[in-house]
Amino acid sequence: MNDDLRALIRTIPDFPKPGIQFRDITTLLLDAAGLAACVERMVAATEGPVDLVAGIEARGFLFAAALAVPLRAGVLLIRKDGKLPGATIAEDYALEYGSDRIAIHADACAPGARVLLVDDLIATGGTARAAVRLLRKAGAAVRQAQFLVDLPELGGAERLRAEGLAVSALVAFESH
């Protein structure tokens, strides 16, 4: 399944450090038919109506906007802390070495809004899980997340499922 999309994703060995197989989606984004197929398949995988499509900075923004139009939903930007003007709410999360913080506008999401979380890739799930906590803190009903690429052996999709989300990805790659 989705071998056509898989073939459009370039693998760059040893980036950003030795031993990492970087899955570069820019080659898929350059292919008009591949991008259209990606969006159509993600829309088809969406369960029920959604009010907002939340994209995680930065590549998630591309997919959030593309999915929101056919889903007739708004786009909610999840940004690194300090990038949004006005009042925000934020959530901290752990990184391999240290921590980071993401934020949304405090008024971006009405309580009970049905939100679809999207990003280009799910690895360990740290950022996605923080995004779910942040959206739920804002009162959103977050029940599904979609990704172009899953690295299943890193466990991020399973961690999201453990938090009650339906998770789908169009393509899975071994992480090494």
Helices and strands as residue ranges (DSSP letters): H 3-7, E 10-13, E 21-24, H 26-29, H 32-44, E 52-56, H 59-71, E 74-80, E 88-95, E 98-105, E 114-122, H 126-137, E 141-150, G 152-154, H 156-162, E 166-172
